[in-house]
Amino acid sequence: MSMKSVPIKIEWNGSWIKTRMGIAEDRIAIAAPVDCEIPYRSVVDLFENKSQIVITTAGESACIYRIASVDKVLEVLKRFIVTNCSAYRLNAFFMSPAIRGGVLVKDARWEKGVIAVLRTAIWFASPETQVCIPLDEVAKIELTSREIQGKDLNVVKLDHLIENEVITSFVLCPLTTLQVLYTFLQEATSDLEMGGDDLDPIAAQVAMLVYSGMDSHAIENMLSLSQKELDAIYERLLSLGLAEVLCIRKEIQITAKGVRYINDSLKT
C-alpha cells in the first residue's frame, strides 16, 4: 500500500507532539509514539476547528484523534475521510456559501462532490472544497426550489451560523434522493426543534432584538425592563439552548478608597 508521508502535530497523552502521518486512499498511519492505522471506514465523526481536525473512530479501537497540519494536508485528509467514512453519504451538487447575511455571495458556484452526514456535522466535499457545518449550528432545513439555468429545480436549503452570521447553502440532486436527504437531516437535527409555547412574548421579543444586534442596555430601554428582569430572560434563553454567554456584565460600588480618590480628583 503506497502512502505519502507528511509532518503533523497530534494531541497525545495531554500534550501536542510532532510526528509523521502516512496518507493512503483507504487509511492513514500515524507514526510513533502513537503508532496506529486508522481505516477511513472506521471513522464515524469528523470535526474541523481552524487548523486542526478531530477524528472519532468506532469499533474495538474507538478513539478520538486531534490532528494539526498545514492546510493542503488537511484538505486531502478531509476529502478522503468524507468520501470513505461510515456515514450517510450521497453524490450531489452543492453551493456553500451561497448567501451570507442575506446577501448573495459573489462568484458562488455549484460544485460536484459528496454530501456526508456524520454524528456532529454535515460535510460538503469536492476536489477543491471541504465545508463543515456543525449540526448544532443548523438554523433551518427546507426542501424548496431555486432557479438554475432558467429552470426551477428542487434543492435542499440549509441556513446555518458561522461566527454568529447566517449563511445559506444549497444541495442539488434528483428529487427522490433529495427527499431522503431532507428527511435524514431533519432527523439528525431534531434536538434543535422547539414548540411554539417555549417562550413568552417578551422573551421571544428579547431573542429577536439580540439576534438583530441590539445590546443589553438598548433592550432594557426599548422594552422598559430592569436589569434583573432582562437577566432572568437571558437565563431562560440560555437554559433552552437558544443563546450562549458572550460576556458577563458586572455591577460595582465604590469603596472608601474610591471615594477618597474621587474627592481628591475633584479638588484638583
Backbone bond lengths (Angstrom), bond angles and torsions (degrees), N, CA, C in turn:
res aa  C-N    CA-C-N  psi(-1)  N-CA   C-N-CA  omega(-1)  CA-C   N-CA-C  phi
1 M - - - 1.471 - - 1.524 109.40 -
2 S 1.326 117.22 121.98 1.456 122.24 -178.01 1.527 109.83 -82.55
3 M 1.334 115.44 130.51 1.460 121.06 179.21 1.523 110.24 -130.37
4 K 1.323 115.18 140.34 1.448 120.58 173.61 1.518 108.05 -95.58
5 S 1.341 117.14 124.03 1.458 121.96 -176.62 1.528 110.35 -91.65
6 V 1.324 115.33 131.53 1.473 121.00 -178.54 1.527 109.29 -134.76
7 P 1.350 118.17 151.69 1.469 120.57 177.16 1.524 111.15 -78.21
8 I 1.320 117.18 141.12 1.465 122.24 177.42 1.527 109.30 -142.74
9 K 1.323 114.33 169.47 1.461 122.04 165.05 1.520 107.03 -117.11
10 I 1.324 116.68 141.28 1.452 120.43 -179.84 1.521 109.20 -137.80
11 E 1.328 115.86 142.10 1.466 119.64 177.04 1.527 108.22 -77.39
12 W 1.327 115.26 123.58 1.456 120.24 -174.87 1.524 109.33 -142.96
13 N 1.336 116.17 121.12 1.466 121.98 -179.16 1.533 112.37 53.75
14 G 1.334 115.63 41.21 1.459 120.72 173.54 1.505 116.14 86.69
15 S 1.326 118.66 1.25 1.460 120.32 178.60 1.523 110.12 -141.47
16 W 1.336 116.65 160.65 1.456 121.99 -179.75 1.522 109.82 -89.72
17 I 1.335 116.47 130.35 1.455 121.34 179.95 1.524 109.58 -126.06
18 K 1.340 115.79 155.97 1.459 121.28 176.57 1.524 109.04 -94.07
19 T 1.323 116.09 136.49 1.456 121.19 175.75 1.525 107.38 -156.32
20 R 1.324 117.23 -163.82 1.454 121.24 179.24 1.525 109.37 -127.45
21 M 1.322 114.73 156.07 1.454 120.64 -178.98 1.525 109.32 -134.46
22 G 1.316 116.00 132.59 1.455 121.01 173.86 1.512 109.99 -93.86
23 I 1.343 116.65 134.31 1.461 121.47 -178.86 1.522 108.89 -115.66
24 A 1.321 116.30 121.11 1.461 122.48 174.58 1.521 108.86 -119.42
25 E 1.330 116.45 178.76 1.459 119.79 -177.18 1.522 113.17 -74.06
26 D 1.340 117.31 -18.09 1.467 118.94 -177.29 1.518 113.77 -121.93
27 R 1.344 117.82 -4.29 1.468 120.06 -177.59 1.509 111.33 -167.83
28 I 1.339 114.90 168.28 1.461 121.39 169.26 1.522 108.07 -119.84
29 A 1.316 115.66 154.26 1.455 121.66 176.98 1.524 108.34 -128.78
30 I 1.336 116.59 120.45 1.459 121.77 -178.31 1.524 108.50 -100.07
31 A 1.333 115.95 130.13 1.464 121.45 -174.74 1.524 111.30 -74.87
32 A 1.336 115.62 178.56 1.460 122.46 179.26 1.533 109.81 -58.42
33 P 1.335 116.87 148.81 1.470 127.51 5.86 1.540 114.56 -85.38
34 V 1.342 117.97 -4.34 1.465 119.68 179.82 1.529 109.74 -70.00
35 D 1.332 115.34 -50.34 1.457 122.41 172.15 1.535 112.30 52.33
36 C 1.337 115.89 66.81 1.469 119.46 179.95 1.515 110.31 -148.35
37 E 1.326 116.07 160.63 1.452 123.02 172.75 1.529 108.78 -115.07
38 I 1.333 115.92 141.17 1.465 120.99 -179.38 1.526 108.49 -125.05
39 P 1.331 118.23 100.96 1.475 119.58 173.59 1.528 109.24 -65.00
40 Y 1.316 116.63 138.81 1.461 119.80 -178.90 1.527 111.46 -60.46
41 R 1.321 117.51 -32.74 1.470 120.33 -177.61 1.533 111.85 -67.92
42 S 1.356 117.69 -15.21 1.467 120.53 177.96 1.525 112.18 -85.49
43 V 1.340 117.29 -8.20 1.468 121.68 -177.38 1.525 109.89 -80.87
44 V 1.329 115.95 125.83 1.466 120.88 179.60 1.528 112.14 -112.41
45 D 1.338 116.03 -10.00 1.467 118.60 177.23 1.516 109.56 -153.08
46 L 1.326 114.62 145.33 1.461 122.36 178.72 1.510 107.58 -142.65
47 F 1.330 115.57 126.22 1.464 119.85 -178.68 1.516 108.88 -132.22
48 E 1.327 116.15 143.11 1.463 121.35 -178.44 1.516 110.26 -112.32
49 N 1.322 116.36 134.13 1.463 121.75 177.95 1.516 108.42 -139.42
50 K 1.350 114.99 93.80 1.460 122.32 -179.03 1.526 110.92 56.59
51 S 1.340 118.98 -115.14 1.463 121.23 -174.14 1.523 112.39 -95.31
52 Q 1.320 117.46 21.88 1.454 120.04 177.77 1.527 110.08 -140.75
53 I 1.332 115.51 157.79 1.452 121.31 174.80 1.525 108.40 -124.52
54 V 1.328 114.94 152.96 1.456 121.77 179.11 1.523 107.60 -117.66
55 I 1.326 115.98 119.12 1.463 122.76 -177.39 1.523 108.85 -108.52
56 T 1.326 116.95 127.86 1.470 121.73 176.64 1.522 108.58 -114.69
57 T 1.333 115.87 127.67 1.459 120.59 179.17 1.528 109.72 -110.58
58 A 1.335 115.36 159.44 1.463 121.89 178.75 1.515 109.16 -118.49
59 G 1.342 115.56 177.03 1.449 120.21 178.31 1.514 112.36 95.25
60 E 1.327 116.11 -161.73 1.464 120.91 -176.78 1.521 112.12 -63.28
61 S 1.331 117.34 -33.14 1.461 120.97 -178.76 1.523 111.40 -103.99
62 A 1.338 117.15 37.45 1.463 121.20 -179.35 1.522 110.47 -55.81
63 C 1.326 115.38 131.44 1.462 119.14 -176.42 1.521 108.94 -162.18
64 I 1.340 115.73 165.58 1.458 122.66 175.60 1.523 108.02 -118.52
65 Y 1.339 116.44 127.41 1.459 122.09 -178.82 1.524 108.96 -118.48
66 R 1.332 116.41 127.02 1.459 121.80 175.15 1.529 107.75 -108.12
67 I 1.341 114.98 117.04 1.456 121.06 -171.95 1.528 109.45 -124.37
68 A 1.325 116.36 135.52 1.462 122.17 176.46 1.525 109.05 -123.38
69 S 1.334 115.98 141.58 1.455 120.66 177.87 1.523 108.20 -164.74
70 V 1.334 116.29 -174.21 1.464 120.25 178.85 1.521 108.97 -73.12
71 D 1.327 116.42 161.01 1.460 121.54 -174.03 1.525 112.82 -57.08
72 K 1.332 117.67 -43.16 1.468 119.98 -176.36 1.522 111.77 -61.90
73 V 1.337 116.57 -40.44 1.469 120.16 178.84 1.522 110.11 -64.78
74 L 1.338 116.73 -45.63 1.463 120.00 -178.58 1.525 111.58 -65.91
75 E 1.329 117.57 -35.34 1.462 120.35 178.29 1.527 111.09 -61.85
76 V 1.330 116.82 -45.74 1.463 120.63 178.70 1.522 110.49 -63.06
77 L 1.334 115.75 -44.89 1.465 120.57 -178.16 1.521 110.98 -63.79
78 K 1.312 118.10 -44.37 1.462 121.51 179.72 1.529 111.10 -61.77
79 R 1.330 116.62 -42.29 1.460 119.62 -179.05 1.530 111.60 -64.02
80 F 1.336 116.62 -43.33 1.466 119.95 178.59 1.526 111.28 -62.94
81 I 1.336 116.19 -43.43 1.470 119.48 -177.62 1.524 110.92 -65.88
82 V 1.342 116.49 -48.45 1.462 120.07 -176.08 1.529 111.40 -61.15
83 T 1.330 117.43 -36.94 1.460 120.23 -177.01 1.526 113.78 -83.67
84 N 1.345 117.34 -7.64 1.465 119.53 -176.65 1.522 115.03 -131.22
85 C 1.328 119.00 -5.80 1.463 121.27 -173.43 1.525 111.61 -74.80
86 S 1.330 115.10 174.03 1.456 121.64 177.51 1.523 108.53 -85.22
87 A 1.332 116.49 97.77 1.465 121.06 -176.13 1.518 109.39 -160.72
88 Y 1.350 115.82 165.28 1.459 119.42 168.68 1.524 106.01 -72.91
89 R 1.325 117.03 123.56 1.462 120.41 -170.76 1.521 109.87 -143.76
90 L 1.332 116.35 144.86 1.457 120.76 176.44 1.525 109.79 -151.39
91 N 1.333 115.41 155.75 1.460 121.42 174.48 1.520 108.82 -85.00
92 A 1.316 116.66 134.78 1.460 120.11 -176.41 1.523 109.55 -163.90
93 F 1.327 114.91 173.34 1.463 121.21 169.88 1.529 107.62 -99.12
94 F 1.325 116.47 144.16 1.461 119.53 176.29 1.522 109.94 -138.84
95 M 1.317 115.13 155.97 1.461 122.84 174.09 1.519 107.31 -133.12
96 S 1.333 116.72 111.33 1.464 120.23 -175.97 1.533 110.30 -153.35
97 P 1.358 116.86 121.87 1.462 126.41 -4.64 1.529 111.14 -81.42
98 A 1.334 115.57 147.51 1.461 121.03 176.32 1.525 111.07 -101.53
99 I 1.328 115.67 -37.10 1.471 122.48 179.22 1.523 107.38 -134.07
100 R 1.314 116.31 134.79 1.459 121.24 179.23 1.526 109.02 -127.11
101 G 1.341 116.00 115.95 1.460 119.65 -179.96 1.515 113.33 60.06
102 G 1.350 116.85 33.08 1.460 120.91 178.70 1.510 114.42 85.11
103 V 1.334 117.75 0.24 1.468 122.10 -177.72 1.525 109.30 -114.36
104 L 1.334 117.11 132.52 1.457 121.09 177.89 1.521 110.29 -59.35
105 V 1.321 116.27 135.50 1.459 121.17 179.94 1.529 109.21 -78.93
106 K 1.306 116.63 126.42 1.459 121.00 179.88 1.524 109.77 -64.63
107 D 1.313 115.85 136.39 1.468 122.86 177.51 1.533 113.22 67.47
108 A 1.338 118.38 15.29 1.467 119.54 174.58 1.523 108.81 -64.53
109 R 1.325 116.91 138.13 1.462 119.91 -176.89 1.519 110.36 -143.24
110 W 1.333 115.08 159.04 1.453 120.98 177.03 1.518 109.45 -76.81
111 E 1.325 116.26 135.55 1.454 121.84 177.15 1.524 109.24 -121.35
112 K 1.316 116.07 139.83 1.461 121.54 177.92 1.521 108.63 -90.34
113 G 1.337 116.33 124.65 1.452 118.59 -177.71 1.513 112.58 -167.68
114 V 1.310 114.49 -146.23 1.466 122.06 -175.36 1.522 109.08 -123.08
115 I 1.334 116.20 138.82 1.456 122.96 171.72 1.526 106.83 -108.60
116 A 1.329 117.74 126.56 1.465 121.43 178.97 1.519 109.17 -130.19
117 V 1.334 115.90 134.19 1.466 121.42 177.78 1.525 107.61 -110.58
118 L 1.333 116.10 111.38 1.457 121.72 -179.86 1.526 109.47 -102.85
119 R 1.333 116.53 -167.33 1.464 119.79 -174.47 1.519 112.70 -64.24
120 T 1.324 117.57 -41.08 1.470 119.77 -173.80 1.522 113.54 -121.82
121 A 1.327 118.28 0.28 1.466 118.70 -175.03 1.514 111.80 -153.52
122 I 1.341 114.22 153.79 1.451 122.95 169.00 1.526 106.78 -101.12
123 W 1.327 116.12 133.92 1.459 120.54 -179.25 1.517 110.73 -118.62
124 F 1.340 115.92 135.27 1.454 123.08 167.87 1.527 105.94 -110.29
125 A 1.315 117.29 128.91 1.468 120.00 -179.03 1.517 110.98 -139.02
126 S 1.327 115.83 131.05 1.456 123.97 172.38 1.529 106.83 -132.14
127 P 1.326 118.57 174.81 1.468 118.65 178.02 1.525 113.57 -57.97
128 E 1.351 117.40 -25.18 1.467 119.97 -177.37 1.526 113.94 -105.88
129 T 1.337 118.10 -19.43 1.465 120.49 -168.65 1.520 111.51 -135.91
130 Q 1.327 116.08 142.05 1.458 122.38 169.23 1.523 107.92 -132.91
131 V 1.318 116.74 122.14 1.467 122.03 -177.90 1.523 108.64 -120.69
132 C 1.343 116.25 127.39 1.463 122.26 177.95 1.522 109.21 -108.12
133 I 1.339 116.83 123.45 1.465 121.79 175.98 1.522 107.79 -117.93
134 P 1.337 118.61 103.10 1.472 119.75 178.04 1.520 110.43 -58.41
135 L 1.321 117.22 137.22 1.461 121.02 -178.48 1.527 111.76 -60.45
136 D 1.347 117.49 -34.58 1.459 118.88 -179.19 1.530 112.68 -77.35
137 E 1.352 117.40 -0.13 1.460 121.27 174.98 1.530 111.67 -104.63
138 V 1.338 116.75 3.09 1.472 120.52 179.64 1.523 109.14 -81.53
139 A 1.325 116.17 119.91 1.463 120.89 -177.72 1.522 112.50 -93.71
140 K 1.342 117.80 -30.09 1.465 119.72 -176.53 1.521 109.45 -159.60
141 I 1.339 115.60 141.51 1.464 122.43 174.66 1.526 107.31 -125.65
142 E 1.319 116.78 128.65 1.462 119.83 -175.56 1.524 110.53 -140.15
143 L 1.322 116.22 134.39 1.466 122.06 171.28 1.521 106.53 -92.72
144 T 1.327 116.61 111.47 1.459 120.55 -172.22 1.523 109.17 -142.47
145 S 1.323 116.86 -165.12 1.466 120.91 178.59 1.525 109.24 -127.89
146 R 1.323 115.21 156.50 1.460 121.31 -179.57 1.525 107.94 -147.04
147 E 1.321 115.74 141.13 1.459 119.48 179.84 1.528 109.57 -75.61
148 I 1.322 116.21 120.89 1.454 122.22 -179.97 1.519 108.10 -131.32
149 Q 1.321 116.50 116.74 1.467 122.90 -177.70 1.525 111.51 52.06
150 G 1.324 114.79 44.11 1.453 120.82 175.16 1.513 115.64 81.34
151 K 1.334 117.63 3.57 1.463 120.99 179.76 1.529 110.32 -122.10
152 D 1.336 115.91 143.85 1.460 120.67 174.01 1.527 108.92 -83.50
153 L 1.318 116.47 112.01 1.459 121.32 -177.77 1.525 110.57 -117.37
154 N 1.326 115.69 149.11 1.461 120.79 179.45 1.528 110.56 -73.74
155 V 1.322 115.30 136.71 1.459 121.67 178.88 1.526 109.00 -141.97
156 V 1.326 116.02 158.96 1.454 121.38 166.65 1.525 107.22 -97.93
157 K 1.324 115.29 126.47 1.459 122.04 -179.96 1.522 109.18 -104.02
158 L 1.326 116.36 126.40 1.471 122.31 179.19 1.517 109.46 -115.12
159 D 1.324 117.27 120.33 1.458 122.20 169.88 1.524 107.47 -100.10
160 H 1.330 116.58 125.67 1.461 120.05 -178.18 1.523 109.85 -145.28
161 L 1.309 115.99 165.63 1.460 121.24 -176.12 1.520 111.05 -101.92
162 I 1.322 115.67 138.06 1.462 123.28 167.66 1.514 106.54 -131.83
163 E 1.344 115.35 113.74 1.472 121.38 -177.78 1.525 110.57 50.83
164 N 1.322 115.94 47.68 1.466 124.74 175.74 1.526 113.84 66.28
165 E 1.334 117.21 15.71 1.461 121.28 175.58 1.526 108.38 -111.26
166 V 1.332 116.44 136.45 1.463 120.49 -178.22 1.530 109.37 -78.45
167 I 1.323 115.48 124.50 1.460 123.23 178.46 1.525 108.16 -116.41
168 T 1.324 116.76 140.80 1.461 121.41 176.32 1.517 109.52 -114.03
169 S 1.336 115.97 130.89 1.459 122.71 176.28 1.524 108.53 -124.65
170 F 1.342 116.19 154.70 1.461 121.49 -179.05 1.523 110.76 -126.38
171 V 1.341 115.45 147.53 1.458 122.66 173.65 1.526 107.97 -123.98
172 L 1.340 116.13 134.45 1.460 122.14 -177.63 1.523 109.39 -127.24
173 C 1.325 116.63 126.18 1.465 122.88 175.19 1.529 107.15 -164.12
174 P 1.334 119.61 176.44 1.475 120.37 179.66 1.521 111.88 -54.67
175 L 1.340 115.87 147.31 1.468 121.58 -171.58 1.526 113.07 -57.20
176 T 1.315 118.19 -43.68 1.468 119.23 -178.62 1.519 110.97 -61.53
177 T 1.317 117.33 -42.28 1.468 121.53 177.39 1.521 110.14 -67.45
178 L 1.323 115.65 -38.84 1.459 120.77 -179.74 1.525 111.12 -62.03
179 Q 1.326 117.13 -40.35 1.470 121.37 179.05 1.523 111.13 -65.13
180 V 1.337 116.51 -38.58 1.466 120.21 176.66 1.528 109.77 -64.71
181 L 1.337 117.02 -44.19 1.465 121.20 178.70 1.521 110.87 -60.90
182 Y 1.330 116.79 -45.30 1.466 121.40 179.85 1.527 110.65 -58.34
183 T 1.345 116.97 -47.07 1.461 121.13 179.77 1.524 110.82 -62.98
184 F 1.323 116.54 -42.69 1.464 120.58 -179.60 1.523 111.03 -63.07
185 L 1.331 116.88 -43.27 1.465 120.76 179.41 1.522 111.36 -66.12
186 Q 1.326 116.57 -37.89 1.459 120.13 177.07 1.524 110.56 -60.85
187 E 1.331 116.42 -42.73 1.461 120.17 179.08 1.529 111.17 -68.43
188 A 1.336 117.13 -38.63 1.467 121.20 -178.32 1.519 111.85 -66.97
189 T 1.340 117.24 -26.35 1.466 120.87 -178.52 1.523 112.00 -110.79
190 S 1.326 117.32 19.50 1.469 120.61 -176.01 1.531 112.45 -62.73
191 D 1.331 118.04 -25.24 1.466 120.98 179.12 1.521 112.12 -65.12
192 L 1.334 117.09 -18.32 1.454 120.90 -178.53 1.526 112.50 -87.26
193 E 1.338 117.15 -8.66 1.457 120.26 -178.33 1.529 110.93 -70.69
194 M 1.347 115.75 144.05 1.462 121.83 178.03 1.513 109.87 -135.17
195 G 1.317 115.32 153.73 1.461 120.27 174.69 1.511 110.48 -80.96
196 G 1.324 116.03 164.25 1.453 119.58 -177.10 1.514 114.17 -75.26
197 D 1.348 117.97 -11.91 1.457 120.12 -176.26 1.528 112.55 -108.51
198 D 1.337 117.41 19.82 1.461 120.12 -178.45 1.519 112.17 -74.89
199 L 1.337 118.16 -24.78 1.460 122.54 179.42 1.523 109.87 -124.17
200 D 1.334 115.61 142.27 1.464 119.16 172.48 1.527 108.50 -76.20
201 P 1.331 118.47 166.51 1.473 120.67 -175.01 1.524 113.92 -57.77
202 I 1.340 118.06 -38.78 1.467 120.21 -179.05 1.528 110.10 -67.18
203 A 1.330 117.47 -44.61 1.465 120.65 179.29 1.520 110.92 -63.10
204 A 1.335 116.63 -39.62 1.460 120.25 177.62 1.523 110.82 -63.50
205 Q 1.342 116.10 -37.77 1.461 119.99 178.73 1.526 110.62 -67.86
206 V 1.329 116.39 -39.51 1.467 120.16 176.95 1.531 109.81 -60.84
207 A 1.329 117.28 -44.59 1.464 120.98 179.26 1.526 110.88 -58.85
208 M 1.340 117.03 -42.18 1.461 120.96 178.87 1.524 111.14 -63.85
209 L 1.336 117.00 -40.51 1.471 120.57 -179.02 1.530 111.16 -68.83
210 V 1.331 116.76 -38.65 1.466 119.74 176.08 1.526 109.50 -63.03
211 Y 1.337 116.19 -43.38 1.468 121.26 179.17 1.524 111.17 -60.49
212 S 1.330 116.81 -34.18 1.471 120.79 -179.36 1.519 112.55 -77.00
213 G 1.345 117.13 -7.35 1.459 120.43 176.89 1.515 115.36 101.48
214 M 1.328 117.73 8.04 1.462 121.00 -177.78 1.521 110.32 -79.15
215 D 1.358 117.06 138.83 1.462 120.10 -179.34 1.529 111.12 -85.31
216 S 1.334 115.72 174.43 1.466 121.15 -173.16 1.521 112.94 -61.70
217 H 1.317 116.76 -44.24 1.475 119.16 -177.87 1.530 110.98 -63.05
218 A 1.323 117.05 -40.81 1.461 120.52 179.77 1.530 110.51 -66.11
219 I 1.341 116.94 -38.38 1.474 119.95 178.49 1.524 110.50 -65.47
220 E 1.339 117.26 -42.76 1.472 120.35 177.92 1.518 111.14 -58.31
221 N 1.321 116.43 -43.59 1.465 120.23 -178.80 1.524 111.71 -69.01
222 M 1.331 117.01 -41.91 1.460 120.13 -176.61 1.522 111.75 -67.30
223 L 1.347 117.03 -40.63 1.461 120.59 -175.45 1.526 113.20 -100.81
224 S 1.341 116.13 4.93 1.475 121.12 -179.68 1.526 111.21 55.51
225 L 1.334 115.68 49.08 1.459 121.96 179.27 1.527 109.69 -107.61
226 S 1.328 115.58 146.71 1.465 119.27 171.86 1.524 108.65 -80.56
227 Q 1.330 115.50 164.81 1.462 118.66 178.10 1.529 110.67 -60.68
228 K 1.337 116.43 -38.73 1.461 120.39 179.91 1.522 111.14 -63.82
229 E 1.330 117.32 -41.53 1.466 120.91 179.59 1.534 111.26 -65.58
230 L 1.358 115.15 -41.88 1.463 118.46 179.92 1.527 111.05 -67.31
231 D 1.332 116.48 -39.26 1.467 119.80 177.80 1.531 111.14 -60.96
232 A 1.324 116.85 -37.70 1.466 120.48 178.52 1.531 110.82 -65.23
233 I 1.335 116.86 -38.99 1.467 120.61 177.31 1.526 110.13 -66.95
234 Y 1.331 116.16 -41.19 1.467 119.53 177.01 1.529 110.79 -58.79
235 E 1.329 116.65 -42.88 1.465 120.00 179.02 1.528 111.30 -61.30
236 R 1.325 116.09 -36.15 1.461 120.67 177.31 1.535 110.69 -64.91
237 L 1.340 116.13 -45.01 1.459 120.50 179.05 1.528 110.96 -63.78
238 L 1.329 116.39 -38.50 1.465 120.34 179.25 1.529 110.96 -67.28
239 S 1.337 116.94 -42.12 1.463 120.91 -177.10 1.525 111.69 -65.79
240 L 1.338 117.19 -29.05 1.457 121.75 179.01 1.525 112.67 -87.43
241 G 1.336 116.72 -2.11 1.456 120.25 -179.01 1.517 113.68 75.81
242 L 1.349 116.50 16.72 1.453 120.52 -178.91 1.522 112.87 -86.78
243 A 1.316 117.01 -8.97 1.464 121.03 -177.91 1.516 108.81 -151.61
244 E 1.316 116.00 166.55 1.451 121.92 174.78 1.519 108.81 -135.35
245 V 1.321 116.39 157.65 1.461 121.06 -175.38 1.523 109.41 -74.59
246 L 1.338 116.01 124.76 1.455 121.42 176.44 1.522 110.50 -93.92
247 C 1.320 116.66 -45.84 1.461 121.96 175.09 1.522 107.95 -157.60
248 I 1.313 116.52 159.78 1.463 122.38 -179.16 1.525 108.32 -104.08
249 R 1.330 115.67 121.75 1.455 120.78 -179.50 1.518 109.51 -82.93
250 K 1.339 117.07 132.18 1.459 121.34 -179.13 1.525 111.57 -107.02
251 E 1.337 115.73 143.36 1.457 122.57 170.66 1.515 107.67 -110.33
252 I 1.336 117.63 133.78 1.463 121.10 -177.36 1.519 110.64 -127.41
253 Q 1.335 115.67 161.84 1.460 121.15 169.73 1.517 108.18 -130.77
254 I 1.315 115.96 151.32 1.468 121.48 -175.02 1.529 110.22 -78.92
255 T 1.329 115.48 134.38 1.470 121.16 176.96 1.522 110.24 -85.07
256 A 1.325 115.37 176.03 1.460 120.03 177.08 1.526 110.97 -59.74
257 K 1.306 116.30 -40.06 1.459 120.62 177.13 1.531 110.32 -61.62
258 G 1.351 115.61 -37.70 1.450 119.69 178.21 1.513 111.91 -67.34
259 V 1.341 116.10 -39.83 1.469 120.13 178.26 1.521 110.27 -62.47
260 R 1.339 115.98 -42.59 1.464 119.93 178.78 1.525 110.76 -61.35
261 Y 1.343 117.02 -43.24 1.458 120.53 -179.86 1.524 110.60 -61.89
262 I 1.363 116.47 -43.37 1.471 119.49 -178.89 1.515 110.86 -65.29
263 N 1.343 117.09 -42.56 1.452 120.33 179.81 1.525 111.18 -63.08
264 D 1.336 115.66 -41.60 1.462 119.59 178.90 1.538 110.71 -65.00
265 S 1.341 115.41 -37.37 1.462 119.45 -180.00 1.521 111.27 -66.06
266 L 1.359 115.81 -38.64 1.459 119.71 -179.65 1.537 110.91 -66.85
267 K 1.334 116.99 -33.01 1.465 120.25 179.78 1.534 111.76 -66.33
268 T 1.337 114.85 -32.31 1.460 118.50 -177.42 1.518 111.98 -92.69
